[in-house]
Amino acid sequence: MNALKIYLQPASLRMLALGFSAGLPYLLVFGTLSFWLREAGIDRKTIGLISATALAYAFKWTWSPLVDRLRLPLIGHLGRRRSWLLLAQLGVMAGLAGISVSDPKQSLSFVVGCALLVAFASATQDIALDAFRIESAEECMQAALAASYQAGYRLAMMWASAGVLWIAARAEVANPQNYDSAAWGLAYGVMAASMLVGVLITVYTKEPAAAVELDASQSLGVWFQDAVIAPFAEFFKRNGRNAVLVLLLIGCYRISDIVMGVMANAFYVDMGYSKLEVANVTKIYGLAMTLLGAFVGGALAPKLGAGSKGVMRLMMLGAVLSSATNLLFAWLSTRGHDVTALTAVVSADNLAGGLASAAFIAYLSSLTNVQYTATQYALFSSLMHLLPNAVALNSGYFVDSHGYATFFNSTALMGLPVLVLVWLAARRQSQADSPPRS
């Protein structure tokens, strides 16, 4: 019981709230929005192409050096991390508010523009928050902060998926029809207001100990070398020949989950599941199993081996389970409208996803140098999105041509190269950790 007290400390509670702020935007432009668009009659091909908005997460490393080193004007007195957090959170709120007053049937381009704003601001928030998390506590607290962050993030994802569907479904009672733009608008308006959780924490929390900032007297060339070149050069120098393998693993690890996720909500609509059915299954079973998976992963890693060995074994388990659960979606596509089967599949998928996420966050955090926290972590988390989101652009075309079952089976097969990469990375890591022979 005493071990759990660490989660009641101010730093952990703060990270829980900021994790909620970070987790809220992603599904609202990448997953839940596709449910709305499909109900509005937008075709699957277009929905797949609109998923390109998530590529903002894949390219956030390009502006991460600015977030890492530059103090913003006007609100810079809050501190470098907090000022960027606040700017990003307000940007997310503005984009969600814009979506809430729109109708995809009438102004799809405006909805896409607002979704791009949300994605860009959300990616910027991730850069600043990852640095804030790593810098705001000693190393002995990092595991607890990561767990608190994951709990807040997953709660937000539940609110951004099940919560939106629940609000929209309830709002349709006054105007019960298959598609109601006003009901969806109300739901997205509530999501915009929910970002106040992060805004208030950012305004009233304390800035972590200052790291290196941009010196205004430096020449552009010197700054570029220090802020842009140095973080990447340090990573390649530290990892040597293993650097390419590490980057390949990061880029591929979540590919089966992310590609499948683009079409998941369109699949629910096409299979005849109502907003309330999807919301209730996700809210009750999905959230519980995701949190269970995250905490099981955190507790299991030390038992699988000391240090990096346990993390790599956990990553292998997470990769196997993530691919295997996509096969369950292929089976679900043959069941028709079956809520019991949906519950079982979503529960298994979220359990695997929570476990894999816990392993992946621990792995990414271990790769960063605290001198370049934001830039290096942004590079790693950007790579996680780049290849999967690029592949997902054609998901709508693939489903139209081959059907959902073949699509889900194909996303499961995408996980096979990941198993090889995890095995190779674990082997290289084991060799690096072994003491030299005398």
N, C-alpha and C positions, 0 to 999 in steps of 0.2 A: 504493500500500500504506500509506503514511503517513497518508493520509486516513481509512483504516479504523481507525486506532489510537484514534480518538475513541470508538469503540464498546466499547473495553476499559477506558475510564476508569471509576472507581467510580460516578460519577453515572449513566452509561449502564447499567452492570450493575445498579445499584439499581433503575432505572426498568424494566429488563427483568423483574425479579422482581415489582415492584409491578404492572406491566402484566399479568402472569400472574394475580395476585390479582384484578385488576379484570375480566379476561376470563372467569374461570371460572364465575361464578354465572349470567350472562345466559342461555346456552343451556340450563342445567340446569332453568330454570323456563319458558323460552320455546320451546325447540326439542326437546331430548332428552326432556323430560318428556312431550311429545305422542306420541313413539314408544312409551314405556312405557304411556301411557293407552290408545293405540289397540290395543296388544297385549292389554291387560286388558279390551278389549271396550267401552271408553267411546266413545260415538258422536261423530261429527265435529262436530256442532252444539255439544255440551258442550265439546269440546276448543277450538273457536273462542272460546267465551265465557270459558273459563279463561285464555285469552291476555290477558284484561284485567289479570292480575297485572302485566304489563309496563307498565301505565299508571303505575306508581310512578315509572318513569324519566321519564315525561312531566310529572309534577307535582313533581319534586324541586326546582324553583326556589322552591317555596313555603316550604321549610325551609332552603334554601341560605343565607339571611342568617344564620341561627343558626350553621351550620357555618363560615361565613366569619368571624364576629366573636366567637363565644362559646367560651371555654375551659371544658372539661368539669370537673366536680368529681371528686375521687378520683384520676383518672388525668391530670388537667390538667398535672401536672409534666412530662409527656412533650412538651408543647407543643401549640398549638392544632391544627395539622394532624395530627400523629401521634396525638393522643388520639382525634380523630374517626375516623381511619383504623382504629385498634385496635378501637374500639367497633363499627364497621361490620363489620370482618372477623370478630369474634366472633359478631355477629348472623347473618352468612351461614353460619358453621359450625353454629350452633344450628339454623337452619332446615333445612339439608341433612341434619343428623343426624336431625331429626324425620321428614323424608321417608323416610330410609333404614329406619326401623323401622315404616313404614306399608305398607298394601296399598290401592291405589285402589279395588279391588273392595269392600273392607269399610269403608273410612273415607275416602272421597273428599274430604269437607269438611275433614278434618284435613290432608290432603295440600295442599289449596288454601290453607289457613291458613298452613302452613309455607312454601309457595311465595311467599305475600305477604310473609312475614317476610324471606325471602331477597331478594326484589325491592326491598323498602324499604331493607334494610341495604346491598345492592349499590349502589343509587342514591346513598345517603349516602356510601359509599366513593368513588364516582365524583366527587362534589362535592369532597371533601377531596383526592383524588389529583390532579385536574386543577389545583387551586390549588397543591399541593405541587410538581407538575412545572414549572409556569410560574415559581414563586418560587425553585426550588432551584438555578437556574443562570442565567448571563448569556444575553443574547439570541443570541449566536453559538453557544450550545450547544443551543438549543431544537429545531432540526431533528433533531439527533442523538437528543435525548431523546424526541422524538415518534416517531422511527423505532424506537428501542429499546422504547418503550411499546407500539407497534403489534405488534412482533415477539413480545413477551411475551403480549400480549392474544390474538394469533392462535394461539400455542402453547397457551394455556389453552382457547381455543375448540375446538381439535382434541382436547385431552384431555377436555373436557366433552361432546364428541359422539362421536368415534371411540373414545376411551378408555373411556367409559361402556359403549358397545355391546360393545366387546371384552371388558371385565371381565364384563359380564352374560352374554355368550355363553359364555365359558369356564366360568363358575360353573354354567351349565346342564348341563354335561357330566355332573355327578353326578345330575342330575334332568332329563334331556332331554325337554322338552315345549315347546309353543309359547309358553306364558306361565309364568314362574316369578318370583313376587314376591320370594322370598329372594335370587335372583340379582341382581335390580334393586336390592334393598336394600343388598347388599354393594357394588355399584358406587357408589351414592350415599354410602355410608359412606366409601369411598376418596376421593370428591370432597370430602367435609367435611374429611378429614384433609389434603388437598392445600392447603387454605387456610392451613396453617401456614407455607407459603412466604412469604406476605405478612405474616403476624403476626410472624415472626422478623425480617424486614427492618424492619418498622415499629418494633419494640422497640429494635433495635440501631443504627438509622440516626440521623442528626443532623437536628434540626428546622431548616428553612430560616429565613432572616432574618425576624424578626418583622414582620408588617404591623400594621395598625390592629386593635385588639381592642375588644370591648365594655367600656366603662367602667361599672363597677357603680354609680357615683355619678350617672350620667346618668338623667334622667327617661325614662319609657317612650316619651314622644312624641319626645324628642330622639334616642333610640336608633333608633326606628322610622324616623325621617327619614334618619339616617345609614346604617343597615344595610339598609333595605328600599327606600325611595323613591329615595335618591341613585343607586344603581347603575343603575336603570332610566331615571331622568331623564337621567343622563349619557350613556347609550347613545343615547336619542332626540335629545338636544341635539347630540351629535357627528355623528350620521348624517342629521339633518334629514329632508327629504322621502324620502330613500332608506330610512329605517328600516323602513317597512312592507314594502317590496320585499325587503329583507334577511331579515326575519322570515318572509315567505312562502316564500322560497327555502329557508331552513333547515327549515321545517316540511314541505316537500314533497320534498326532495332524495332521501331514501332510501325513499320510499313504495313503489316497485315491489318492492324487495328485502324490506322488512319484512313487507308484506302477504303476499307469496308464501311467506316463511319460516314462517308460522304453520301452513300445511298441508303443508309439504315432507316432514316425517317421517311424517305420516299417509299421504301419497302413497306413500312408500317401502314402508310396511307393506302398503297395499292393492295395490300392484303386485307383491307377493310377494318383495321383497328381504329377505334375512336380515340380522340384526344384524351378523354378520361381514362380509358383502358391503358394507354401507353403511359400516361402520367402516373397512375396508381402503381403500375408494375415497376416503373423506374423509381418512384419515390419510396416505396416500401421495401422492395427486394433489391433493386439495383444499388441504392445508396448503402444499405446494410452490408451487402456483399463487397462493395468497393472498399468501404472502410475496414471491413474484416480482412480483405486481401492486403491492404496497405499495412495494417498493424501486424498481421501474420508475417508479412515479408520483413518488416523491421525486426521482429522477434526471432525469425528463422535464420537470418543472415549469420549471426554469431555462432549458431549451432551447426551451420554447414561448414564452418572453417574460420580460422582467425583472419582478421583484416580483409585484404582484397580477395583472398580465396573464397570466403563466404559470400561476398558480393557477387563474384563471377558465377558461382554455383547457383545463386538465387536468380541471376540474370538468365541463365540457361533454363531454369524451371519456368520463369516468366515467359520466355520466348516460346517454349513448347506449349504452354497452356494458352497463350494468346492466339497461336495459329490453330490449335485444336478447336477452340470455341467458335471460330469462323465456320468450321464444318457443321456445327450445330445450327447456324443460321441457314445453311443450305438445306438441312433437314427440315427446319421450320418452314421454309418456302413451299414444302410439299404438303403441309398440314392444313392449309387454308386458314380460316379464322379460328384459332385455338388459343385462348388466353392462358390456359394452363401451360401449354408448351412454350408460349412467349415468356411466361414467368420463369420457367426453368432455364431457358436459353439466356435471357438477360441476366439472371442471377449468376450463372456460370461465367458469362463473358465479363461481368463486372468484377467478380472475384479474381479472375485472371488478370484483368487490367489493373486492379489495385495493387496486386503483388508485383507485377512487372514494373509499374510506375515507381514503387518504393525502391526496387533494385536499381532502376535507371537513374533516379535522382541521386542516390548514394554514389553511383559510379561517376556521374558527371561532376558532382561536388569534389570528388577525390582527384579529378584531373586539373582543377584550377589552381593557379598561383595567386595568393591573396593580393599581390601587387597589381594584378590586372584582372580582378574578380569579374567586373561587369563585362568586359570585352571578351574574355575567354569563355565565360559561361554562355554569353550570347551566341558565340560561334558554335558551341556545342549544341545548344538547344535549337539554333537555326538549322543546323544540319539535320536534326531529327525531323524537321518538317519539309525540307527541300524536295528530296526524291519522292516521298509518299504523296505530297500534294501535287507534284508534277504528274505523277502516274494517275492520280485521282481525277484529273481534268477530263479524262476519256471514260470515266466510269459510267456515265449516262449512256454513251454510245454503246459500250460493251453490254450493258443490261438490255438495251433495246434489241441488240443483235443476238444475244445468247441466253438471256433470261437470268433471273436472280440466282438460281441454284448454281449455275456455272460460274457466275461472278463470285459468289461466296467461296466456292471451292478454290477458285483461282487466287483469291486473297490469302487463303490458308497456305497454298503452295509458296506464296511469296515469303513466308516465314522460314522456309527450309534453308536458304543461304545464310540467314541470321544465325542459325544453330552452328554452322561451320565457323562463322566469324567469332561468335562467343567462345567456341572451343579454342580457336587459334589465339585469341586475345588472352584467355585464361592460361594457356600454355606459355605464351611469351611472358606474362606477368609472373608466373611461377618461376620461370628461369631467372627473371630479374631479381626476384625476392630471395632466391637461393644463395647462401653464402658461397664464395669461391672455394674451390678445392685447394687444400694445402699441398 
